[in-house]
C-alpha cells in the first residue's frame, strides 16, 4: 500500500525525531543551567515532535486527520514558546525561594 | 510499519522515565517544571504514535488536551509558586526596572 520510497522517508523522519528526543533529554540532564535546559527542551518541542508528526502524516487515514495532527503540533509549539518564556522570566527574576543570589541568571 | 511505531513508542516511554528522574533530582523548582513540560511534549508524541499504531483516533484528542494542559501547569507554577507579578508589585515601584523584564 505504501510505496517503498515513502516508507524509507518515514523511517528517516522517525529516527530523526527520536534522535532529537534523545539528545534533548540528554541535554536536560547534562546542561548546567536552567536557561540552557530551556534551550534543550524547546528543541525537543519544535524539532522532535515536528519530525515525528511529519513521519506520521502519510499514515493518516484522511486529509482532515492529517490537518488535525499538524494543528496539534502547532498548539504544542505555541505552548512550548509561551512556557519557555515564562520559565525564563521566573528564573531571571530569581524570586524562587531556593535560588541563592549567585545562581541567579541576571 | 506497526513494529516501527511500537519501537518509537517504547523509546518515547523510556524518555518519559528519564524525565521522571530529572523531576526527582532537579535542583531548582524551575528544573522540575521543565521536566514536567518534557513530560507533556513526550506524552503528546507518544499519544500520536499510539493513535496510529493501535488505530485509536480518539488518542489524538487526548494529545491535544495534553498539549493544552501542559502550558496551564507552567502558567500556574510561574504565577503561583514563583509569582512574577507579585515581585513586580512589591520590589520595583519605579517604572524603569520593570521595563527591563
N, CA and C atoms of all chains as a GROMACS GRO file, in nm:
protein
  621
    1UNK      N    1   0.084  -0.119   0.000
    1UNK     CA    2   0.000   0.000   0.000
    1UNK      C    3   0.088   0.124   0.000
    2UNK      N    4   0.185   0.127   0.090
    2UNK     CA    5   0.276   0.240   0.095
    2UNK      C    6   0.395   0.210   0.006
    3UNK      N    7   0.432   0.307  -0.078
    3UNK     CA    8   0.546   0.284  -0.165
    3UNK      C    9   0.673   0.276  -0.082
    4UNK      N   10   0.774   0.205  -0.133
    4UNK     CA   11   0.897   0.190  -0.054
    4UNK      C   12   0.968   0.322  -0.027
    5UNK      N   13   0.963   0.416  -0.123
    5UNK     CA   14   1.031   0.544  -0.100
    5UNK      C   15   0.968   0.618   0.015
    6UNK      N   16   0.834   0.616   0.020
    6UNK     CA   17   0.765   0.683   0.129
    6UNK      C   18   0.796   0.617   0.262
    7UNK      N   19   0.809   0.484   0.258
    7UNK     CA   20   0.841   0.411   0.381
    7UNK      C   21   0.979   0.450   0.432
    8UNK      N   22   1.075   0.457   0.338
    8UNK     CA   23   1.211   0.497   0.378
    8UNK      C   24   1.211   0.638   0.434
    9UNK      N   25   1.134   0.726   0.369
    9UNK     CA   26   1.128   0.864   0.418
    9UNK      C   27   1.068   0.869   0.558
   10UNK      N   28   0.964   0.788   0.580
   10UNK     CA   29   0.903   0.785   0.713
   10UNK      C   30   0.999   0.734   0.818
   11UNK      N   31   1.074   0.631   0.782
   11UNK     CA   32   1.169   0.576   0.880
   11UNK      C   33   1.276   0.679   0.913
   12UNK      N   34   1.324   0.749   0.808
   12UNK     CA   35   1.427   0.851   0.832
   12UNK      C   36   1.372   0.961   0.924
   13UNK      N   37   1.249   1.006   0.894
   13UNK     CA   38   1.191   1.113   0.975
   13UNK      C   39   1.171   1.068   1.120
   14UNK      N   40   1.127   0.943   1.137
   14UNK     CA   41   1.102   0.896   1.273
   14UNK      C   42   1.231   0.880   1.351
   15UNK      N   43   1.334   0.828   1.284
   15UNK     CA   44   1.462   0.813   1.354
   15UNK      C   45   1.518   0.951   1.390
   16UNK      N   46   1.501   1.049   1.299
   16UNK     CA   47   1.548   1.184   1.331
   16UNK      C   48   1.472   1.241   1.450
   17UNK      N   49   1.341   1.221   1.452
   17UNK     CA   50   1.263   1.271   1.565
   17UNK      C   51   1.304   1.206   1.696
   18UNK      N   52   1.326   1.074   1.692
   18UNK     CA   53   1.370   1.005   1.814
   18UNK      C   54   1.507   1.052   1.856
   19UNK      N   55   1.592   1.082   1.755
   19UNK     CA   56   1.725   1.134   1.787
   19UNK      C   57   1.714   1.267   1.860
   20UNK      N   58   1.623   1.354   1.813
   20UNK     CA   59   1.606   1.482   1.881
   20UNK      C   60   1.551   1.464   2.022
   21UNK      N   61   1.459   1.369   2.038
   21UNK     CA   62   1.407   1.344   2.172
   21UNK      C   63   1.518   1.296   2.265
   22UNK      N   64   1.600   1.203   2.214
   22UNK     CA   65   1.708   1.150   2.299
   22UNK      C   66   1.810   1.256   2.333
   23UNK      N   67   1.851   1.334   2.232
   23UNK     CA   68   1.952   1.437   2.256
   23UNK      C   69   1.897   1.545   2.350
   24UNK      N   70   1.768   1.578   2.333
   24UNK     CA   71   1.709   1.679   2.420
   24UNK      C   72   1.700   1.632   2.564
   25UNK      N   73   1.663   1.507   2.583
   25UNK     CA   74   1.659   1.455   2.720
   25UNK      C   75   1.797   1.449   2.780
   26UNK      N   76   1.895   1.411   2.698
   26UNK     CA   77   2.034   1.412   2.744
   26UNK      C   78   2.076   1.554   2.783
   27UNK      N   79   2.035   1.652   2.701
   27UNK     CA   80   2.068   1.791   2.733
   27UNK      C   81   2.002   1.837   2.860
   28UNK      N   82   1.881   1.788   2.884
   28UNK     CA   83   1.812   1.824   3.007
   28UNK      C   84   1.889   1.772   3.128
   29UNK      N   85   1.967   1.665   3.108
   29UNK     CA   86   2.045   1.613   3.220
   29UNK      C   87   2.182   1.675   3.228
   30UNK      N   88   2.245   1.701   3.113
   30UNK     CA   89   2.386   1.737   3.115
   30UNK      C   90   2.409   1.886   3.125
   31UNK      N   91   2.312   1.969   3.082
   31UNK     CA   92   2.336   2.113   3.087
   31UNK      C   93   2.336   2.160   3.231
   32UNK      N   94   2.416   2.261   3.258
   32UNK     CA   95   2.437   2.301   3.396
   32UNK      C   96   2.341   2.409   3.442
   33UNK      N   97   2.270   2.470   3.350
   33UNK     CA   98   2.199   2.592   3.380
   33UNK      C   99   2.052   2.575   3.340
   34UNK      N  100   1.965   2.643   3.411
   34UNK     CA  101   1.824   2.628   3.376
   34UNK      C  102   1.794   2.686   3.239
   35UNK      N  103   1.860   2.797   3.205
   35UNK     CA  104   1.834   2.856   3.073
   35UNK      C  105   1.882   2.765   2.961
   36UNK      N  106   1.996   2.698   2.981
   36UNK     CA  107   2.042   2.602   2.880
   36UNK      C  108   1.945   2.486   2.868
   37UNK      N  109   1.889   2.446   2.982
   37UNK     CA  110   1.793   2.336   2.977
   37UNK      C  111   1.667   2.376   2.902
   38UNK      N  112   1.628   2.503   2.916
   38UNK     CA  113   1.514   2.551   2.838
   38UNK      C  114   1.544   2.539   2.689
   39UNK      N  115   1.669   2.572   2.652
   39UNK     CA  116   1.710   2.559   2.511
   39UNK      C  117   1.692   2.415   2.463
   40UNK      N  118   1.744   2.319   2.543
   40UNK     CA  119   1.733   2.178   2.501
   40UNK      C  120   1.586   2.136   2.492
   41UNK      N  121   1.508   2.183   2.587
   41UNK     CA  122   1.368   2.141   2.591
   41UNK      C  123   1.288   2.195   2.473
   42UNK      N  124   1.315   2.320   2.434
   42UNK     CA  125   1.241   2.374   2.321
   42UNK      C  126   1.283   2.310   2.190
   43UNK      N  127   1.408   2.259   2.185
   43UNK     CA  128   1.446   2.183   2.066
   43UNK      C  129   1.361   2.056   2.054
   44UNK      N  130   1.338   1.992   2.168
   44UNK     CA  131   1.250   1.874   2.164
   44UNK      C  132   1.112   1.913   2.115
   45UNK      N  133   1.059   2.021   2.171
   45UNK     CA  134   0.923   2.060   2.137
   45UNK      C  135   0.910   2.092   1.989
   46UNK      N  136   1.006   2.167   1.937
   46UNK     CA  137   0.994   2.207   1.797
   46UNK      C  138   1.027   2.093   1.704
   47UNK      N  139   1.151   2.042   1.714
   47UNK     CA  140   1.202   1.953   1.610
   47UNK      C  141   1.163   1.807   1.634
   48UNK      N  142   1.177   1.760   1.758
   48UNK     CA  143   1.144   1.620   1.782
   48UNK      C  144   1.000   1.589   1.751
   49UNK      N  145   0.912   1.669   1.812
   49UNK     CA  146   0.769   1.647   1.786
   49UNK      C  147   0.735   1.674   1.641
   50UNK      N  148   0.800   1.774   1.580
   50UNK     CA  149   0.773   1.806   1.440
   50UNK      C  150   0.810   1.692   1.348
   51UNK      N  151   0.930   1.633   1.367
   51UNK     CA  152   0.971   1.523   1.281
   51UNK      C  153   0.878   1.403   1.297
   52UNK      N  154   0.839   1.376   1.422
   52UNK     CA  155   0.751   1.260   1.440
   52UNK      C  156   0.614   1.286   1.378
   53UNK      N  157   0.565   1.410   1.391
   53UNK     CA  158   0.436   1.443   1.330
   53UNK      C  159   0.444   1.428   1.178
   54UNK      N  160   0.554   1.475   1.117
   54UNK     CA  161   0.563   1.464   0.972
   54UNK      C  162   0.586   1.320   0.926
   55UNK      N  163   0.648   1.239   1.014
   55UNK     CA  164   0.660   1.098   0.980
   55UNK      C  165   0.525   1.028   0.986
   56UNK      N  166   0.437   1.076   1.076
   56UNK     CA  167   0.306   1.012   1.088
   56UNK      C  168   0.207   1.059   0.984
   57UNK      N  169   0.238   1.170   0.915
   57UNK     CA  170   0.139   1.227   0.822
   57UNK      C  171   0.096   1.132   0.710
   58UNK      N  172   0.188   1.057   0.643
   58UNK     CA  173   0.138   0.968   0.537
   58UNK      C  174   0.051   0.855   0.587
   59UNK      N  175   0.055   0.825   0.716
   59UNK     CA  176  -0.028   0.718   0.770
   59UNK      C  177  -0.168   0.765   0.803
   60UNK      N  178  -0.192   0.897   0.799
   60UNK     CA  179  -0.322   0.949   0.842
   60UNK      C  180  -0.431   0.901   0.747
   61UNK      N  181  -0.542   0.857   0.802
   61UNK     CA  182  -0.646   0.799   0.715
   61UNK      C  183  -0.716   0.902   0.626
   62UNK      N  184  -0.724   1.026   0.667
   62UNK     CA  185  -0.790   1.125   0.582
   62UNK      C  186  -0.715   1.256   0.590
   63UNK      N  187  -0.752   1.347   0.503
   63UNK     CA  188  -0.683   1.476   0.498
   63UNK      C  189  -0.710   1.556   0.626
   64UNK      N  190  -0.833   1.546   0.674
   64UNK     CA  191  -0.869   1.621   0.794
   64UNK      C  192  -0.790   1.572   0.915
   65UNK      N  193  -0.769   1.441   0.921
   65UNK     CA  194  -0.692   1.387   1.034
   65UNK      C  195  -0.548   1.437   1.030
   66UNK      N  196  -0.491   1.437   0.910
   66UNK     CA  197  -0.355   1.489   0.898
   66UNK      C  198  -0.346   1.634   0.937
   67UNK      N  199  -0.449   1.711   0.896
   67UNK     CA  200  -0.452   1.853   0.932
   67UNK      C  201  -0.461   1.870   1.082
   68UNK      N  202  -0.537   1.780   1.144
   68UNK     CA  203  -0.552   1.788   1.290
   68UNK      C  204  -0.421   1.758   1.362
   69UNK      N  205  -0.346   1.660   1.309
   69UNK     CA  206  -0.217   1.628   1.370
   69UNK      C  207  -0.122   1.747   1.358
   70UNK      N  208  -0.123   1.811   1.241
   70UNK     CA  209  -0.037   1.929   1.224
   70UNK      C  210  -0.081   2.040   1.319
   71UNK      N  211  -0.212   2.054   1.338
   71UNK     CA  212  -0.261   2.157   1.431
   71UNK      C  213  -0.219   2.127   1.574
   72UNK      N  214  -0.218   1.998   1.610
   72UNK     CA  215  -0.171   1.962   1.745
   72UNK      C  216  -0.025   2.002   1.761
   73UNK      N  217   0.053   1.982   1.655
   73UNK     CA  218   0.193   2.025   1.661
   73UNK      C  219   0.203   2.177   1.680
   74UNK      N  220   0.119   2.251   1.607
   74UNK     CA  221   0.123   2.397   1.621
   74UNK      C  222   0.084   2.441   1.762
   75UNK      N  223  -0.015   2.373   1.821
   75UNK     CA  224  -0.052   2.405   1.959
   75UNK      C  225   0.063   2.376   2.054
   76UNK      N  226   0.132   2.264   2.030
   76UNK     CA  227   0.246   2.232   2.115
   76UNK      C  228   0.358   2.335   2.098
   77UNK      N  229   0.373   2.387   1.974
   77UNK     CA  230   0.474   2.492   1.951
   77UNK      C  231   0.441   2.617   2.030
   78UNK      N  232   0.315   2.661   2.023
   78UNK     CA  233   0.275   2.782   2.096
   78UNK      C  234   0.290   2.760   2.246
   79UNK      N  235   0.252   2.641   2.293
   79UNK     CA  236   0.263   2.613   2.437
   79UNK      C  237   0.408   2.613   2.481
   80UNK      N  238   0.496   2.554   2.399
   80UNK     CA  239   0.636   2.547   2.442
   80UNK      C  240   0.700   2.685   2.440
   81UNK      N  241   0.665   2.768   2.340
   81UNK     CA  242   0.722   2.903   2.336
   81UNK      C  243   0.676   2.984   2.457
   82UNK      N  244   0.546   2.977   2.486
   82UNK     CA  245   0.493   3.053   2.599
   82UNK      C  246   0.556   3.009   2.731
   83UNK      N  247   0.560   2.877   2.752
   83UNK     CA  248   0.609   2.831   2.881
   83UNK      C  249   0.760   2.851   2.893
   84UNK      N  250   0.833   2.844   2.781
   84UNK     CA  251   0.977   2.870   2.790
   84UNK      C  252   1.002   3.014   2.829
   85UNK      N  253   0.925   3.107   2.771
   85UNK     CA  254   0.942   3.248   2.809
   85UNK      C  255   0.905   3.270   2.954
   86UNK      N  256   0.798   3.206   3.000
   86UNK     CA  257   0.755   3.226   3.138
   86UNK      C  258   0.858   3.172   3.237
   87UNK      N  259   0.910   3.051   3.208
   87UNK     CA  260   1.008   2.993   3.299
   87UNK      C  261   1.136   3.075   3.298
   88UNK      N  262   1.176   3.124   3.178
   88UNK     CA  263   1.297   3.206   3.172
   88UNK      C  264   1.278   3.336   3.251
   89UNK      N  265   1.159   3.394   3.243
   89UNK     CA  266   1.134   3.515   3.323
   89UNK      C  267   1.137   3.485   3.471
   90UNK      N  268   1.084   3.370   3.509
   90UNK     CA  269   1.083   3.338   3.651
   90UNK      C  270   1.224   3.311   3.701
   91UNK      N  271   1.310   3.252   3.615
   91UNK     CA  272   1.449   3.229   3.656
   91UNK      C  273   1.522   3.362   3.667
   92UNK      N  274   1.497   3.453   3.572
   92UNK     CA  275   1.567   3.581   3.574
   92UNK      C  276   1.524   3.667   3.692
   93UNK      N  277   1.399   3.661   3.727
   93UNK     CA  278   1.356   3.741   3.840
   93UNK      C  279   1.411   3.684   3.970
   94UNK      N  280   1.449   3.552   3.969
   94UNK     CA  281   1.517   3.493   4.083
   94UNK      C  282   1.436   3.494   4.210
   95UNK      N  283   1.304   3.494   4.196
   95UNK     CA  284   1.221   3.508   4.314
   95UNK      C  285   1.195   3.373   4.381
   96UNK      N  286   1.235   3.265   4.312
   96UNK     CA  287   1.216   3.133   4.372
   96UNK      C  288   1.296   3.123   4.501
   97UNK      N  289   1.237   3.065   4.600
   97UNK     CA  290   1.298   3.068   4.733
   97UNK      C  291   1.428   2.988   4.738
   98UNK      N  292   1.444   2.888   4.651
   98UNK     CA  293   1.560   2.801   4.663
   98UNK      C  294   1.681   2.851   4.584
   99UNK      N  295   1.666   2.958   4.506
   99UNK     CA  296   1.777   3.002   4.423
   99UNK      C  297   1.860   3.102   4.502
  100UNK      N  298   1.986   3.069   4.535
  100UNK     CA  299   2.068   3.169   4.602
  100UNK      C  300   2.109   3.280   4.507
  101UNK      N  301   2.165   3.386   4.566
  101UNK     CA  302   2.191   3.508   4.488
  101UNK      C  303   2.289   3.483   4.374
  102UNK      N  304   2.393   3.400   4.400
  102UNK     CA  305   2.497   3.385   4.297
  102UNK      C  306   2.453   3.294   4.184
  103UNK      N  307   2.343   3.221   4.202
  103UNK     CA  308   2.296   3.133   4.096
  103UNK      C  309   2.190   3.196   4.008
  104UNK      N  310   2.152   3.318   4.039
  104UNK     CA  311   2.052   3.381   3.954
  104UNK      C  312   2.116   3.422   3.823
  105UNK      N  313   2.038   3.409   3.719
  105UNK     CA  314   2.093   3.428   3.584
  105UNK      C  315   2.067   3.568   3.532
  106UNK      N  316   2.106   3.666   3.608
  106UNK     CA  317   2.082   3.802   3.560
  106UNK      C  318   2.193   3.848   3.469
  107UNK      N  319   0.540  -0.174   0.955
  107UNK     CA  320   0.524  -0.034   0.997
  107UNK      C  321   0.481  -0.026   1.142
  108UNK      N  322   0.394  -0.123   1.182
  108UNK     CA  323   0.348  -0.121   1.321
  108UNK      C  324   0.462  -0.151   1.417
  109UNK      N  325   0.556  -0.234   1.370
  109UNK     CA  326   0.672  -0.264   1.455
  109UNK      C  327   0.754  -0.138   1.479
  110UNK      N  328   0.774  -0.060   1.370
  110UNK     CA  329   0.850   0.065   1.386
  110UNK      C  330   0.779   0.160   1.482
  111UNK      N  331   0.646   0.169   1.466
  111UNK     CA  332   0.570   0.258   1.555
  111UNK      C  333   0.581   0.212   1.700
  112UNK      N  334   0.580   0.080   1.721
  112UNK     CA  335   0.591   0.031   1.858
  112UNK      C  336   0.728   0.060   1.916
  113UNK      N  337   0.832   0.047   1.832
  113UNK     CA  338   0.967   0.076   1.881
  113UNK      C  339   0.978   0.223   1.918
  114UNK      N  340   0.922   0.311   1.833
  114UNK     CA  341   0.925   0.454   1.863
  114UNK      C  342   0.849   0.483   1.993
  115UNK      N  343   0.734   0.416   2.011
  115UNK     CA  344   0.657   0.438   2.133
  115UNK      C  345   0.735   0.392   2.256
  116UNK      N  346   0.806   0.281   2.243
  116UNK     CA  347   0.888   0.233   2.356
  116UNK      C  348   1.000   0.331   2.388
  117UNK      N  349   1.060   0.385   2.282
  117UNK     CA  350   1.169   0.483   2.303
  117UNK      C  351   1.116   0.607   2.375
  118UNK      N  352   0.999   0.654   2.333
  118UNK     CA  353   0.942   0.772   2.398
  118UNK      C  354   0.906   0.743   2.542
  119UNK      N  355   0.863   0.621   2.568
  119UNK     CA  356   0.831   0.583   2.706
  119UNK      C  357   0.956   0.584   2.793
  120UNK      N  358   1.068   0.535   2.736
  120UNK     CA  359   1.195   0.543   2.808
  120UNK      C  360   1.235   0.686   2.838
  121UNK      N  361   1.208   0.775   2.740
  121UNK     CA  362   1.233   0.918   2.761
  121UNK      C  363   1.153   0.971   2.879
  122UNK      N  364   1.028   0.927   2.888
  122UNK     CA  365   0.943   0.972   2.998
  122UNK      C  366   1.000   0.928   3.132
  123UNK      N  367   1.054   0.806   3.136
  123UNK     CA  368   1.111   0.758   3.262
  123UNK      C  369   1.234   0.842   3.301
  124UNK      N  370   1.315   0.878   3.200
  124UNK     CA  371   1.431   0.962   3.229
  124UNK      C  372   1.387   1.100   3.281
  125UNK      N  373   1.277   1.152   3.225
  125UNK     CA  374   1.227   1.281   3.273
  125UNK      C  375   1.180   1.271   3.417
  126UNK      N  376   1.130   1.154   3.456
  126UNK     CA  377   1.091   1.134   3.597
  126UNK      C  378   1.212   1.147   3.689
  127UNK      N  379   1.326   1.091   3.645
  127UNK     CA  380   1.448   1.104   3.726
  127UNK      C  381   1.486   1.251   3.741
  128UNK      N  382   1.468   1.327   3.632
  128UNK     CA  383   1.500   1.470   3.640
  128UNK      C  384   1.408   1.543   3.738
  129UNK      N  385   1.281   1.506   3.738
  129UNK     CA  386   1.189   1.568   3.833
  129UNK      C  387   1.230   1.533   3.976
  130UNK      N  388   1.278   1.412   3.995
  130UNK     CA  389   1.316   1.368   4.128
  130UNK      C  390   1.439   1.444   4.177
  131UNK      N  391   1.540   1.461   4.090
  131UNK     CA  392   1.667   1.516   4.136
  131UNK      C  393   1.684   1.664   4.113
  132UNK      N  394   1.594   1.728   4.035
  132UNK     CA  395   1.618   1.864   3.987
  132UNK      C  396   1.652   1.961   4.099
  133UNK      N  397   1.759   2.039   4.084
  133UNK     CA  398   1.798   2.127   4.194
  133UNK      C  399   1.698   2.241   4.217
  134UNK      N  400   1.648   2.299   4.110
  134UNK     CA  401   1.556   2.411   4.126
  134UNK      C  402   1.414   2.364   4.098
  135UNK      N  403   1.316   2.436   4.150
  135UNK     CA  404   1.178   2.407   4.108
  135UNK      C  405   1.157   2.433   3.959
  136UNK      N  406   1.233   2.528   3.902
  136UNK     CA  407   1.217   2.554   3.758
  136UNK      C  408   1.262   2.434   3.676
  137UNK      N  409   1.366   2.363   3.723
  137UNK     CA  410   1.410   2.243   3.650
  137UNK      C  411   1.304   2.136   3.654
  138UNK      N  412   1.239   2.125   3.770
  138UNK     CA  413   1.132   2.025   3.780
  138UNK      C  414   1.017   2.060   3.686
  139UNK      N  415   0.987   2.189   3.676
  139UNK     CA  416   0.880   2.228   3.584
  139UNK      C  417   0.919   2.203   3.440
  140UNK      N  418   1.048   2.223   3.407
  140UNK     CA  419   1.094   2.194   3.270
  140UNK      C  420   1.079   2.045   3.240
  141UNK      N  421   1.114   1.962   3.337
  141UNK     CA  422   1.099   1.818   3.315
  141UNK      C  423   0.952   1.781   3.299
  142UNK      N  424   0.866   1.849   3.371
  142UNK     CA  425   0.724   1.816   3.354
  142UNK      C  426   0.673   1.866   3.220
  143UNK      N  427   0.735   1.974   3.168
  143UNK     CA  428   0.697   2.016   3.033
  143UNK      C  429   0.745   1.915   2.929
  144UNK      N  430   0.864   1.857   2.955
  144UNK     CA  431   0.910   1.748   2.868
  144UNK      C  432   0.814   1.631   2.874
  145UNK      N  433   0.761   1.607   2.991
  145UNK     CA  434   0.657   1.506   3.007
  145UNK      C  435   0.539   1.533   2.913
  146UNK      N  436   0.495   1.658   2.910
  146UNK     CA  437   0.383   1.693   2.824
  146UNK      C  438   0.413   1.671   2.678
  147UNK      N  439   0.530   1.717   2.633
  147UNK     CA  440   0.563   1.706   2.491
  147UNK      C  441   0.583   1.560   2.450
  148UNK      N  442   0.657   1.486   2.535
  148UNK     CA  443   0.679   1.346   2.502
  148UNK      C  444   0.548   1.269   2.507
  149UNK      N  445   0.460   1.308   2.599
  149UNK     CA  446   0.330   1.244   2.604
  149UNK      C  447   0.248   1.269   2.479
  150UNK      N  448   0.258   1.392   2.425
  150UNK     CA  449   0.186   1.422   2.301
  150UNK      C  450   0.238   1.335   2.187
  151UNK      N  451   0.372   1.326   2.175
  151UNK     CA  452   0.430   1.244   2.068
  151UNK      C  453   0.392   1.097   2.085
  152UNK      N  454   0.397   1.051   2.210
  152UNK     CA  455   0.363   0.911   2.238
  152UNK      C  456   0.218   0.882   2.202
  153UNK      N  457   0.128   0.974   2.235
  153UNK     CA  458  -0.013   0.950   2.205
  153UNK      C  459  -0.038   0.954   2.055
  154UNK      N  460   0.032   1.043   1.984
  154UNK     CA  461   0.013   1.048   1.838
  154UNK      C  462   0.062   0.919   1.773
  155UNK      N  463   0.176   0.868   1.821
  155UNK     CA  464   0.228   0.743   1.764
  155UNK      C  465   0.134   0.627   1.796
  156UNK      N  466   0.085   0.624   1.920
  156UNK     CA  467  -0.004   0.515   1.959
  156UNK      C  468  -0.137   0.521   1.886
  157UNK      N  469  -0.181   0.643   1.852
  157UNK     CA  470  -0.306   0.656   1.778
  157UNK      C  471  -0.295   0.589   1.642
  158UNK      N  472  -0.175   0.599   1.579
  158UNK     CA  473  -0.156   0.531   1.452
  158UNK      C  474  -0.134   0.381   1.471
  159UNK      N  475  -0.056   0.345   1.574
  159UNK     CA  476  -0.017   0.205   1.590
  159UNK      C  477  -0.137   0.120   1.628
  160UNK      N  478  -0.222   0.173   1.713
  160UNK     CA  479  -0.333   0.091   1.761
  160UNK      C  480  -0.465   0.123   1.694
  161UNK      N  481  -0.463   0.221   1.602
  161UNK     CA  482  -0.587   0.254   1.531
  161UNK      C  483  -0.694   0.312   1.620
  162UNK      N  484  -0.651   0.394   1.718
  162UNK     CA  485  -0.748   0.460   1.805
  162UNK      C  486  -0.744   0.609   1.778
  163UNK      N  487  -0.835   0.661   1.695
  163UNK     CA  488  -0.828   0.804   1.660
  163UNK      C  489  -0.855   0.897   1.777
  164UNK      N  490  -0.922   0.846   1.882
  164UNK     CA  491  -0.954   0.935   1.993
  164UNK      C  492  -0.829   0.973   2.072
  165UNK      N  493  -0.719   0.896   2.056
  165UNK     CA  494  -0.596   0.932   2.126
  165UNK      C  495  -0.540   1.066   2.077
  166UNK      N  496  -0.576   1.105   1.952
  166UNK     CA  497  -0.531   1.237   1.904
  166UNK      C  498  -0.596   1.348   1.984
  167UNK      N  499  -0.723   1.328   2.020
  167UNK     CA  500  -0.789   1.428   2.104
  167UNK      C  501  -0.721   1.438   2.240
  168UNK      N  502  -0.683   1.321   2.293
  168UNK     CA  503  -0.613   1.320   2.422
  168UNK      C  504  -0.482   1.397   2.410
  169UNK      N  505  -0.412   1.379   2.297
  169UNK     CA  506  -0.286   1.450   2.276
  169UNK      C  507  -0.308   1.600   2.272
  170UNK      N  508  -0.416   1.642   2.207
  170UNK     CA  509  -0.446   1.786   2.200
  170UNK      C  510  -0.473   1.842   2.339
  171UNK      N  511  -0.552   1.768   2.419
  171UNK     CA  512  -0.582   1.814   2.554
  171UNK      C  513  -0.455   1.822   2.638
  172UNK      N  514  -0.367   1.722   2.620
  172UNK     CA  515  -0.242   1.720   2.696
  172UNK      C  516  -0.154   1.840   2.660
  173UNK      N  517  -0.149   1.874   2.529
  173UNK     CA  518  -0.070   1.989   2.488
  173UNK      C  519  -0.128   2.117   2.545
  174UNK      N  520  -0.259   2.125   2.557
  174UNK     CA  521  -0.321   2.246   2.613
  174UNK      C  522  -0.298   2.254   2.763
  175UNK      N  523  -0.306   2.141   2.831
  175UNK     CA  524  -0.298   2.145   2.977
  175UNK      C  525  -0.155   2.163   3.028
  176UNK      N  526  -0.055   2.122   2.948
  176UNK     CA  527   0.082   2.135   2.998
  176UNK      C  528   0.122   2.282   3.011
  177UNK      N  529   0.070   2.366   2.922
  177UNK     CA  530   0.104   2.508   2.934
  177UNK      C  531   0.032   2.569   3.055
  178UNK      N  532  -0.084   2.516   3.088
  178UNK     CA  533  -0.154   2.568   3.207
  178UNK      C  534  -0.076   2.533   3.334
  179UNK      N  535  -0.012   2.416   3.336
  179UNK     CA  536   0.069   2.380   3.452
  179UNK      C  537   0.184   2.478   3.469
  180UNK      N  538   0.248   2.515   3.356
  180UNK     CA  539   0.359   2.609   3.364
  180UNK      C  540   0.309   2.746   3.411
  181UNK      N  541   0.194   2.788   3.360
  181UNK     CA  542   0.141   2.918   3.399
  181UNK      C  543   0.108   2.919   3.548
  182UNK      N  544   0.051   2.809   3.597
  182UNK     CA  545   0.019   2.801   3.740
  182UNK      C  546   0.147   2.806   3.824
  183UNK      N  547   0.251   2.737   3.777
  183UNK     CA  548   0.378   2.739   3.850
  183UNK      C  549   0.436   2.880   3.854
  184UNK      N  550   0.437   2.946   3.739
  184UNK     CA  551   0.503   3.077   3.731
  184UNK      C  552   0.426   3.181   3.812
  185UNK      N  553   0.294   3.177   3.806
  185UNK     CA  554   0.219   3.281   3.876
  185UNK      C  555   0.199   3.248   4.023
  186UNK      N  556   0.182   3.122   4.059
  186UNK     CA  557   0.152   3.088   4.198
  186UNK      C  558   0.277   3.062   4.281
  187UNK      N  559   0.368   2.976   4.228
  187UNK     CA  560   0.485   2.939   4.307
  187UNK      C  561   0.591   3.047   4.302
  188UNK      N  562   0.625   3.091   4.180
  188UNK     CA  563   0.730   3.192   4.167
  188UNK      C  564   0.672   3.330   4.190
  189UNK      N  565   0.561   3.359   4.126
  189UNK     CA  566   0.496   3.487   4.148
  189UNK      C  567   0.566   3.604   4.083
  190UNK      N  568   0.578   3.601   3.950
  190UNK     CA  569   0.650   3.712   3.884
  190UNK      C  570   0.571   3.841   3.894
  191UNK      N  571   0.440   3.835   3.891
  191UNK     CA  572   0.366   3.962   3.901
  191UNK      C  573   0.370   4.015   4.043
  192UNK      N  574   0.381   3.924   4.142
  192UNK     CA  575   0.394   3.969   4.279
  192UNK      C  576   0.524   4.046   4.299
  193UNK      N  577   0.634   3.995   4.243
  193UNK     CA  578   0.762   4.064   4.263
  193UNK      C  579   0.762   4.201   4.198
  194UNK      N  580   0.699   4.212   4.082
  194UNK     CA  581   0.699   4.343   4.018
  194UNK      C  582   0.622   4.444   4.102
  195UNK      N  583   0.517   4.396   4.170
  195UNK     CA  584   0.439   4.489   4.252
  195UNK      C  585   0.515   4.526   4.379
  196UNK      N  586   0.586   4.428   4.438
  196UNK     CA  587   0.646   4.453   4.569
  196UNK      C  588   0.780   4.524   4.559
  197UNK      N  589   0.868   4.474   4.475
  197UNK     CA  590   1.006   4.518   4.485
  197UNK      C  591   1.042   4.632   4.391
  198UNK      N  592   0.964   4.656   4.287
  198UNK     CA  593   1.006   4.760   4.192
  198UNK      C  594   0.891   4.858   4.170
  199UNK      N  595   0.882   4.953   4.256
  199UNK     CA  596   0.775   5.052   4.237
  199UNK      C  597   0.802   5.146   4.120
  200UNK      N  598   0.930   5.168   4.085
  200UNK     CA  599   0.957   5.260   3.974
  200UNK      C  600   0.945   5.187   3.842
  201UNK      N  601   0.918   5.261   3.738
  201UNK     CA  602   0.886   5.201   3.610
  201UNK      C  603   1.009   5.155   3.534
  202UNK      N  604   1.128   5.204   3.571
  202UNK     CA  605   1.245   5.177   3.488
  202UNK      C  606   1.288   5.031   3.498
  203UNK      N  607   1.290   4.976   3.622
  203UNK     CA  608   1.333   4.838   3.635
  203UNK      C  609   1.230   4.744   3.577
  204UNK      N  610   1.106   4.786   3.580
  204UNK     CA  611   1.003   4.698   3.524
  204UNK      C  612   1.016   4.688   3.373
  205UNK      N  613   1.067   4.795   3.312
  205UNK     CA  614   1.076   4.793   3.166
  205UNK      C  615   1.177   4.691   3.117
  206UNK      N  616   1.274   4.651   3.204
  206UNK     CA  617   1.374   4.555   3.158
  206UNK      C  618   1.322   4.414   3.156
  207UNK      N  619   1.225   4.384   3.237
  207UNK     CA  620   1.182   4.244   3.247
  207UNK      C  621   1.092   4.205   3.133
   0.00000   0.00000   0.00000
